[in-house]
Amino acid sequence: MGGRACEGVTCAAAPTHPFGQTVVIPKLAGLVGSGIFIVQDRGSAVTKMRASQGTAEVIDVYLAGSRRSCAKRMIELTRKVGYYTEAIIQ
């Protein structure tokens, strides 16, 4: 892992993206931090799963809290921004 996980900062991305790379997710601005995240982790969600039959990147944004509270927040966020949204990898 590239650093301590912090909500509104940390995201996980595939190994093709180096630790420290910036990912901007405009629709999450104000909902989860500023919408600007740093690749600090890897995980099965991003290394094994690819959206749209492999044509889209999978970025996993860190949410702090219990599994149950994170699941509730994920549902709320999905209702607001959708399951798939634009991510700008810088």
C-alpha positions as CSV (number, residue, x, y, z in Angstrom):
1,M,0.0,0.0,0.0
2,G,1.2,3.5,-0.8
3,G,0.0,5.3,2.3
4,R,-2.5,5.3,5.1
5,A,-6.1,5.1,3.8
6,C,-8.0,8.3,4.2
7,E,-11.5,9.0,3.1
8,G,-11.7,11.7,0.5
9,V,-8.1,11.0,-0.5
10,T,-7.4,7.3,-1.0
11,C,-8.4,5.3,-4.0
12,A,-7.4,1.9,-5.4
13,A,-6.5,1.4,-9.0
14,A,-5.1,-1.3,-11.3
15,P,-1.3,-1.9,-11.2
16,T,-1.0,0.0,-14.5
17,H,-1.5,3.2,-12.4
18,P,1.5,4.0,-10.1
19,F,1.0,4.8,-6.5
20,G,0.8,8.6,-6.1
21,Q,-1.1,9.1,-9.4
22,T,-4.0,11.6,-9.2
23,V,-7.5,10.6,-10.1
24,V,-10.3,13.2,-10.4
25,I,-13.9,12.1,-10.2
26,P,-15.8,15.4,-10.7
27,K,-19.3,14.0,-9.6
28,L,-17.9,13.0,-6.2
29,A,-16.7,16.6,-5.4
30,G,-18.4,17.6,-2.2
31,L,-19.8,14.2,-1.6
32,V,-16.5,12.4,-0.9
33,G,-13.9,15.0,-0.2
34,S,-13.0,17.3,-3.1
35,G,-13.3,14.6,-5.7
36,I,-9.6,14.4,-6.2
37,F,-8.0,11.1,-5.1
38,I,-4.5,9.6,-4.9
39,V,-3.8,6.0,-5.9
40,Q,-2.6,4.4,-2.7
41,D,-3.9,0.9,-2.9
42,R,-4.6,-2.1,-5.1
43,G,-7.4,-4.7,-4.5
44,S,-9.4,-7.5,-6.1
45,A,-12.1,-5.0,-7.1
46,V,-9.7,-3.2,-9.4
47,T,-7.4,-5.9,-10.5
48,K,-10.0,-8.7,-11.3
49,M,-13.0,-6.6,-12.3
50,R,-13.3,-4.4,-15.3
51,A,-16.5,-2.5,-16.2
52,S,-18.1,-2.6,-19.7
53,Q,-16.4,-5.9,-20.8
54,G,-12.9,-4.5,-20.1
55,T,-13.2,-1.1,-21.8
56,A,-13.5,1.0,-18.7
57,E,-11.1,1.5,-15.7
58,V,-12.2,0.4,-12.3
59,I,-11.4,2.9,-9.5
60,D,-12.3,2.0,-5.9
61,V,-12.7,5.1,-3.6
62,Y,-12.1,4.5,0.1
63,L,-15.0,5.2,2.4
64,A,-14.3,5.2,6.2
65,G,-16.6,3.4,8.7
66,S,-18.1,0.0,9.3
67,R,-19.0,-2.3,6.5
68,R,-22.7,-1.6,7.1
69,S,-22.3,2.2,7.1
70,C,-20.1,2.1,4.0
71,A,-22.7,-0.1,2.2
72,K,-25.4,2.5,3.0
73,R,-23.2,5.4,1.8
74,M,-22.4,3.5,-1.4
75,I,-26.1,3.1,-2.2
76,E,-26.7,6.8,-1.5
77,L,-23.7,7.8,-3.7
78,T,-24.8,5.4,-6.5
79,R,-28.2,7.1,-6.5
80,K,-26.7,10.5,-6.8
81,V,-23.9,9.9,-9.3
82,G,-24.6,6.5,-10.9
83,Y,-22.6,3.3,-10.7
84,Y,-20.3,4.4,-13.5
85,T,-19.1,7.9,-13.9
86,E,-16.2,9.9,-15.4
87,A,-12.8,9.5,-13.8
88,I,-9.9,11.6,-15.1
89,I,-6.6,9.9,-14.5
90,Q,-3.8,12.4,-14.5
